[in-house]
Amino acid sequence: MRVYKGIRRADGTARVLVAEPDKPDRLLPPRTDLFRRCATGLDWGYAGNGPAQCALALLADALRDDERAVRVHWGFHCHVIAALPRHLPWQLTQEQVVAAVQRIETPARLDKSVTGAKVMAAGSSSPGLSRRSRSRAHGAPMIAMAGTSPAMTEEKLPRLLPVLQQSG
C-alpha cells in the first residue's frame, strides 16, 4: 500500500512524496503529460491549478489508470486536495484515495435536480453551472461535469473543460 505525503519546504515549495514498503520514498511526478493545469508544480489547500495538478498526479499514481485519473481529478481536487491544510504536512493512503474516487463516481451522490441543468456559468457563453447551482449542491455538479455522470458523454468533456477551469 502506498502512502502519499505532502510536505512544504522552508522556501514554501510544495512536494508530494510516495512511500511504499521496502522502497525509498520518491517524488510524485506531476504528470503534465496527461493534462497540464500548472507549470509551477504541485500544491494543495486551495482551489487552483497547482492543487488540480496535484490531484491528477496523485490519482494517476494511486489508480494506475490514466484515463480514470483525468476523468475524476477535478472532483478529487475540489473535495480532497483543496481541503488539505495549506501549510501543514499531510498524508493519504492509497486506500483513502481509492475510496474517495469511488464516492465521487457514485451517481447517487449527485444532486439530481442540478446535474441535468444547462445554465450559463458567470461571464461565459458556454454551458456550465451557475455559482448558485454549485453552492446549492455543495460542489457535486462539478464532479458530474467532469465526466462521472452517466449522462455526460466524452464528446461533451472537451467543450466543458474551459468552463470548469474558469469556475474553479
C-alpha positions as a LaTeX table, in Angstrom:
\begin{tabular}{lrrr}
\hline
Residue & $x$ (\AA) & $y$ (\AA) & $z$ (\AA) \\
\hline
Met1 & 0.00 & 0.00 & 0.00 \\
Arg2 & 1.30 & 3.42 & $-0.96$ \\
Val3 & 1.20 & 6.45 & 1.31 \\
Tyr4 & 1.25 & 9.95 & $-0.18$ \\
Lys5 & 2.87 & 12.63 & 1.97 \\
Gly6 & 2.57 & 16.34 & 1.34 \\
Ile7 & 5.34 & 18.50 & 2.76 \\
Arg8 & 6.24 & 22.13 & 2.32 \\
Arg9 & 9.92 & 23.09 & 2.32 \\
Ala10 & 11.27 & 26.13 & 4.15 \\
Asp11 & 11.17 & 28.15 & 0.91 \\
Gly12 & 7.44 & 27.40 & 0.56 \\
Thr13 & 7.83 & 24.85 & $-2.24$ \\
Ala14 & 5.27 & 22.04 & $-2.02$ \\
Arg15 & 6.39 & 18.45 & $-2.58$ \\
Val16 & 4.46 & 15.20 & $-2.58$ \\
Leu17 & 6.38 & 12.05 & $-1.70$ \\
Val18 & 5.26 & 8.49 & $-2.33$ \\
Ala19 & 6.16 & 5.94 & 0.33 \\
Glu20 & 5.99 & 2.22 & $-0.40$ \\
Pro21 & 7.02 & $-0.66$ & 1.86 \\
Asp22 & 10.65 & $-1.73$ & 1.40 \\
Lys23 & 11.38 & 1.10 & $-1.07$ \\
Pro24 & 12.86 & 4.55 & $-0.59$ \\
Asp25 & 10.42 & 7.47 & $-0.77$ \\
Arg26 & 10.15 & 9.00 & $-4.23$ \\
Leu27 & 8.92 & 12.34 & $-5.52$ \\
Leu28 & 5.47 & 12.18 & $-7.14$ \\
Pro29 & 5.79 & 13.14 & $-10.83$ \\
Pro30 & 3.35 & 15.94 & $-11.81$ \\
Arg31 & 2.00 & 14.03 & $-14.85$ \\
Thr32 & 1.76 & 17.07 & $-17.08$ \\
Asp33 & 1.77 & 14.57 & $-19.96$ \\
Leu34 & $-1.86$ & 13.76 & $-19.09$ \\
Phe35 & $-3.12$ & 17.28 & $-18.57$ \\
Arg36 & $-1.14$ & 20.43 & $-17.93$ \\
Arg37 & $-3.00$ & 22.52 & $-15.40$ \\
Cys38 & 0.04 & 24.10 & $-13.76$ \\
Ala39 & 3.66 & 24.54 & $-14.80$ \\
Thr40 & 4.85 & 25.75 & $-11.39$ \\
Gly41 & 4.39 & 22.49 & $-9.50$ \\
Leu42 & 2.02 & 20.65 & $-7.24$ \\
Asp43 & 0.20 & 22.35 & $-4.38$ \\
Trp44 & $-2.79$ & 21.89 & $-2.06$ \\
Gly45 & $-5.03$ & 23.68 & 0.40 \\
Tyr46 & $-6.96$ & 25.91 & $-2.02$ \\
Ala47 & $-8.91$ & 25.63 & $-5.26$ \\
Gly48 & $-6.48$ & 26.35 & $-8.08$ \\
Asn49 & $-4.29$ & 24.95 & $-10.82$ \\
Gly50 & $-1.46$ & 23.69 & $-8.57$ \\
Pro51 & $-3.87$ & 21.63 & $-6.43$ \\
Ala52 & $-5.67$ & 20.37 & $-9.57$ \\
Gln53 & $-2.31$ & 19.16 & $-10.96$ \\
Cys54 & $-1.60$ & 17.54 & $-7.58$ \\
Ala55 & $-4.95$ & 15.74 & $-7.71$ \\
Leu56 & $-4.24$ & 14.44 & $-11.21$ \\
Ala57 & $-0.72$ & 13.25 & $-10.33$ \\
Leu58 & $-1.87$ & 11.56 & $-7.13$ \\
Leu59 & $-4.79$ & 9.82 & $-8.85$ \\
Ala60 & $-2.70$ & 8.62 & $-11.79$ \\
Asp61 & $-0.24$ & 7.05 & $-9.36$ \\
Ala62 & $-2.82$ & 5.59 & $-6.95$ \\
Leu63 & $-5.30$ & 4.29 & $-9.53$ \\
Arg64 & $-2.79$ & 3.21 & $-12.21$ \\
Asp65 & $-5.45$ & 4.24 & $-14.73$ \\
Asp66 & $-4.59$ & 7.48 & $-16.53$ \\
Glu67 & $-7.96$ & 7.89 & $-18.25$ \\
Arg68 & $-9.88$ & 7.45 & $-15.00$ \\
Ala69 & $-7.48$ & 9.84 & $-13.24$ \\
Val70 & $-8.12$ & 12.56 & $-15.84$ \\
Arg71 & $-11.87$ & 11.95 & $-15.67$ \\
Val72 & $-12.21$ & 12.35 & $-11.88$ \\
His73 & $-9.32$ & 14.65 & $-10.97$ \\
Trp74 & $-11.41$ & 17.82 & $-10.81$ \\
Gly75 & $-13.84$ & 16.31 & $-8.31$ \\
Phe76 & $-10.97$ & 14.89 & $-6.27$ \\
His77 & $-9.28$ & 18.29 & $-6.37$ \\
Cys78 & $-12.41$ & 20.06 & $-5.09$ \\
His79 & $-13.33$ & 17.56 & $-2.40$ \\
Val80 & $-9.95$ & 16.33 & $-1.15$ \\
Ile81 & $-6.86$ & 18.25 & $-2.26$ \\
Ala82 & $-8.29$ & 21.76 & $-1.84$ \\
Ala83 & $-9.42$ & 20.81 & 1.68 \\
Leu84 & $-5.97$ & 19.71 & 2.88 \\
Pro85 & $-4.18$ & 22.06 & 5.29 \\
Arg86 & $-2.19$ & 24.53 & 3.18 \\
His87 & 0.89 & 24.93 & 5.39 \\
Leu88 & 0.86 & 21.68 & 7.34 \\
Pro89 & 2.17 & 18.26 & 6.35 \\
Trp90 & $-0.47$ & 15.69 & 5.42 \\
Gln91 & $-0.69$ & 12.10 & 4.27 \\
Leu92 & $-3.22$ & 9.99 & 2.41 \\
Thr93 & $-3.12$ & 6.25 & 1.93 \\
Gln94 & $-3.80$ & 4.65 & $-1.42$ \\
Glu95 & $-6.92$ & 3.10 & 0.14 \\
Gln96 & $-8.21$ & 6.54 & 1.15 \\
Val97 & $-7.63$ & 7.84 & $-2.37$ \\
Val98 & $-9.47$ & 4.91 & $-3.97$ \\
Ala99 & $-12.37$ & 5.26 & $-1.50$ \\
Ala100 & $-12.70$ & 8.98 & $-2.29$ \\
Val101 & $-12.75$ & 8.24 & $-6.02$ \\
Gln102 & $-15.45$ & 5.63 & $-5.55$ \\
Arg103 & $-17.58$ & 8.17 & $-3.66$ \\
Ile104 & $-17.01$ & 10.74 & $-6.42$ \\
Glu105 & $-18.01$ & 8.26 & $-9.12$ \\
Thr106 & $-21.22$ & 7.18 & $-7.39$ \\
Pro107 & $-24.06$ & 8.87 & $-9.30$ \\
Ala108 & $-26.42$ & 8.59 & $-6.29$ \\
Arg109 & $-24.34$ & 11.28 & $-4.53$ \\
Leu110 & $-25.13$ & 13.85 & $-7.20$ \\
Asp111 & $-27.93$ & 16.37 & $-6.81$ \\
Lys112 & $-30.40$ & 15.09 & $-9.44$ \\
Ser113 & $-32.12$ & 18.48 & $-9.73$ \\
Val114 & $-28.91$ & 20.17 & $-10.86$ \\
Thr115 & $-26.89$ & 17.64 & $-12.85$ \\
Gly116 & $-29.13$ & 17.72 & $-15.89$ \\
Ala117 & $-29.48$ & 21.51 & $-15.89$ \\
Lys118 & $-27.81$ & 23.60 & $-18.57$ \\
Val119 & $-27.37$ & 27.06 & $-17.16$ \\
Met120 & $-24.75$ & 29.61 & $-18.07$ \\
Ala121 & $-21.62$ & 29.98 & $-15.98$ \\
Ala122 & $-20.99$ & 33.55 & $-14.84$ \\
Gly123 & $-19.36$ & 35.51 & $-17.65$ \\
Ser124 & $-19.41$ & 32.60 & $-20.09$ \\
Ser125 & $-21.31$ & 31.76 & $-23.26$ \\
Ser126 & $-20.70$ & 28.03 & $-22.75$ \\
Pro127 & $-22.98$ & 25.69 & $-20.81$ \\
Gly128 & $-21.97$ & 25.32 & $-17.20$ \\
Leu129 & $-23.33$ & 25.69 & $-13.72$ \\
Ser130 & $-24.01$ & 28.99 & $-12.04$ \\
Arg131 & $-22.41$ & 29.77 & $-8.70$ \\
Arg132 & $-25.85$ & 29.46 & $-7.10$ \\
Ser133 & $-26.37$ & 25.95 & $-8.52$ \\
Arg134 & $-22.89$ & 24.82 & $-7.47$ \\
Ser135 & $-23.29$ & 26.07 & $-3.92$ \\
Arg136 & $-26.74$ & 24.51 & $-3.59$ \\
Ala137 & $-25.33$ & 21.10 & $-4.47$ \\
His138 & $-22.12$ & 21.56 & $-2.43$ \\
Gly139 & $-19.86$ & 21.05 & $-5.45$ \\
Ala140 & $-21.36$ & 17.77 & $-6.70$ \\
Pro141 & $-22.27$ & 19.16 & $-10.15$ \\
Met142 & $-18.60$ & 19.92 & $-10.75$ \\
Ile143 & $-17.99$ & 16.19 & $-10.43$ \\
Ala144 & $-20.81$ & 15.41 & $-12.83$ \\
Met145 & $-19.42$ & 17.90 & $-15.33$ \\
Ala146 & $-16.01$ & 16.25 & $-15.09$ \\
Gly147 & $-17.45$ & 13.23 & $-16.86$ \\
Thr148 & $-18.57$ & 11.00 & $-14.00$ \\
Ser149 & $-22.31$ & 11.31 & $-14.59$ \\
Pro150 & $-23.79$ & 8.64 & $-16.86$ \\
Ala151 & $-25.45$ & 11.46 & $-18.82$ \\
Met152 & $-22.07$ & 13.06 & $-19.55$ \\
Thr153 & $-20.51$ & 11.85 & $-22.77$ \\
Glu154 & $-16.81$ & 12.01 & $-23.60$ \\
Glu155 & $-17.71$ & 14.29 & $-26.54$ \\
Lys156 & $-19.01$ & 16.99 & $-24.17$ \\
Leu157 & $-16.00$ & 16.92 & $-21.85$ \\
Pro158 & $-13.52$ & 18.89 & $-24.06$ \\
Arg159 & $-16.17$ & 21.60 & $-24.58$ \\
Leu160 & $-16.74$ & 21.91 & $-20.81$ \\
Leu161 & $-13.09$ & 21.95 & $-19.69$ \\
Pro162 & $-12.66$ & 25.72 & $-20.25$ \\
Val163 & $-15.83$ & 26.33 & $-18.19$ \\
Leu164 & $-14.51$ & 24.13 & $-15.38$ \\
Gln165 & $-11.17$ & 25.94 & $-15.40$ \\
Gln166 & $-12.85$ & 29.38 & $-15.27$ \\
Ser167 & $-15.25$ & 28.44 & $-12.48$ \\
Gly168 & $-12.59$ & 26.75 & $-10.29$ \\
\hline
\end{tabular}
